[in-house]
Each structure stands twice: as structure tokens, then as C-alpha cells.
């Protein structure tokens, strides 16, 4: 079993790597052929997904459970 500190550290690193990938993908879609308006729906969805990933990070590692 992992200690709490290791669990939080790994979860933060993984969430940051996920966010970098998703926002990089969003940036490449918006600056490529689709243009800003074509990439805007994906950017909105990507922001929501990364927000949910951050909430899950908090829920699984930081929040105190009863």
C-alpha cells in the first residue's frame, strides 16, 4: 500500500501530465486547420474534463473520508 504522501504526489503528477496533453491537443486543433471557432467546442469540453480530473484528484487523495 502506498503512503498518503506518495499517493498524492503521483496523482498530482499524473493530473498535470493529463492536463498538459489535453490543453496541447486543444491548442493544436485551434491553431491548425479547424481555426479558433472550429476548435472552441473542443476547448470548452477539454476545460470541463480537466476540471473533473482535478475534482477527482481532490476527492480521491486530499478529502478526508469518514
Phi and psi in degrees as GROMACS dihedral restraints (atoms count N, CA, C in turn):
[ dihedral_restraints ]
;  ai    aj    ak    al  type     phi  dphi    fc
    3     4     5     6     1   -81.2    20    10
    4     5     6     7     1   146.6    20    10
    6     7     8     9     1   -71.3    20    10
    7     8     9    10     1   163.0    20    10
    9    10    11    12     1   -62.0    20    10
   10    11    12    13     1   -39.7    20    10
   12    13    14    15     1   -64.8    20    10
   13    14    15    16     1   -43.4    20    10
   15    16    17    18     1   -66.6    20    10
   16    17    18    19     1   -41.1    20    10
   18    19    20    21     1   -61.1    20    10
   19    20    21    22     1   -45.4    20    10
   21    22    23    24     1   -65.8    20    10
   22    23    24    25     1   -43.8    20    10
   24    25    26    27     1   -60.9    20    10
   25    26    27    28     1   -47.4    20    10
   27    28    29    30     1   -64.8    20    10
   28    29    30    31     1   -38.9    20    10
   30    31    32    33     1   -66.4    20    10
   31    32    33    34     1   -39.8    20    10
   33    34    35    36     1   -65.9    20    10
   34    35    36    37     1   -44.5    20    10
   36    37    38    39     1   -61.2    20    10
   37    38    39    40     1   -45.4    20    10
   39    40    41    42     1   -64.9    20    10
   40    41    42    43     1   -40.2    20    10
   42    43    44    45     1   -67.4    20    10
   43    44    45    46     1   -39.1    20    10
   45    46    47    48     1   -64.9    20    10
   46    47    48    49     1   -43.7    20    10
   48    49    50    51     1   -62.9    20    10
   49    50    51    52     1   -40.3    20    10
   51    52    53    54     1   -62.5    20    10
   52    53    54    55     1   -45.4    20    10
   54    55    56    57     1   -64.2    20    10
   55    56    57    58     1   -41.2    20    10
   57    58    59    60     1   -61.7    20    10
   58    59    60    61     1   -43.8    20    10
   60    61    62    63     1   -62.5    20    10
   61    62    63    64     1   -47.9    20    10
   63    64    65    66     1   -66.1    20    10
   64    65    66    67     1   -44.4    20    10
   66    67    68    69     1   -70.7    20    10
   67    68    69    70     1   -31.6    20    10
   69    70    71    72     1   -65.4    20    10
   70    71    72    73     1   -41.7    20    10
   72    73    74    75     1   -63.3    20    10
   73    74    75    76     1   -42.2    20    10
   75    76    77    78     1   -62.6    20    10
   76    77    78    79     1   -41.6    20    10
   78    79    80    81     1   -64.0    20    10
   79    80    81    82     1   -43.7    20    10
   81    82    83    84     1   -67.4    20    10
   82    83    84    85     1   -33.8    20    10
   84    85    86    87     1   -67.5    20    10
   85    86    87    88     1   -42.5    20    10
   87    88    89    90     1   -71.6    20    10
   88    89    90    91     1   -31.3    20    10
   90    91    92    93     1   -93.1    20    10
   91    92    93    94     1    -8.4    20    10
   93    94    95    96     1   -88.9    20    10
   94    95    96    97     1  -145.1    20    10
   96    97    98    99     1   -62.8    20    10
   97    98    99   100     1   -33.6    20    10
   99   100   101   102     1   -69.2    20    10
  100   101   102   103     1   -27.8    20    10
  102   103   104   105     1    75.9    20    10
  103   104   105   106     1   177.4    20    10
  105   106   107   108     1   -62.0    20    10
  106   107   108   109     1   -49.4    20    10
  108   109   110   111     1   -69.9    20    10
  109   110   111   112     1   -29.9    20    10
  111   112   113   114     1   -73.2    20    10
  112   113   114   115     1   -30.8    20    10
  114   115   116   117     1   -91.0    20    10
  115   116   117   118     1    -8.7    20    10
  117   118   119   120     1   -61.5    20    10
  118   119   120   121     1   -44.4    20    10
  120   121   122   123     1   -59.9    20    10
  121   122   123   124     1   -40.2    20    10
  123   124   125   126     1   -65.6    20    10
  124   125   126   127     1   -38.6    20    10
  126   127   128   129     1   -63.6    20    10
  127   128   129   130     1   -39.1    20    10
  129   130   131   132     1   -66.1    20    10
  130   131   132   133     1   -45.2    20    10
  132   133   134   135     1   -63.8    20    10
  133   134   135   136     1   -42.0    20    10
  135   136   137   138     1   -62.1    20    10
  136   137   138   139     1   -39.5    20    10
  138   139   140   141     1   -63.1    20    10
  139   140   141   142     1   -42.0    20    10
  141   142   143   144     1   -64.4    20    10
  142   143   144   145     1   -41.6    20    10
  144   145   146   147     1   -66.5    20    10
  145   146   147   148     1   -42.6    20    10
  147   148   149   150     1   -66.7    20    10
  148   149   150   151     1   -36.5    20    10
  150   151   152   153     1   -61.1    20    10
  151   152   153   154     1   -42.0    20    10
  153   154   155   156     1   -66.1    20    10
  154   155   156   157     1   -35.4    20    10
  156   157   158   159     1   -65.8    20    10
  157   158   159   160     1   -39.2    20    10
  159   160   161   162     1   -66.8    20    10
  160   161   162   163     1   -39.0    20    10
  162   163   164   165     1   -63.5    20    10
  163   164   165   166     1   -42.0    20    10
  165   166   167   168     1   -64.9    20    10
  166   167   168   169     1   -37.8    20    10
  168   169   170   171     1   -58.1    20    10
  169   170   171   172     1   -48.2    20    10
  171   172   173   174     1   -64.3    20    10
  172   173   174   175     1   -43.3    20    10
  174   175   176   177     1   -66.0    20    10
  175   176   177   178     1   -38.8    20    10
  177   178   179   180     1   -87.2    20    10
  178   179   180   181     1   -23.7    20    10
  180   181   182   183     1  -117.8    20    10
  181   182   183   184     1   -38.1    20    10
  183   184   185   186     1  -100.9    20    10
  184   185   186   187     1   -40.2    20    10
  186   187   188   189     1   -63.7    20    10
  187   188   189   190     1   136.3    20    10
  189   190   191   192     1   -79.4    20    10
  190   191   192   193     1   125.9    20    10
  192   193   194   195     1   -96.4    20    10
  193   194   195   196     1   148.4    20    10
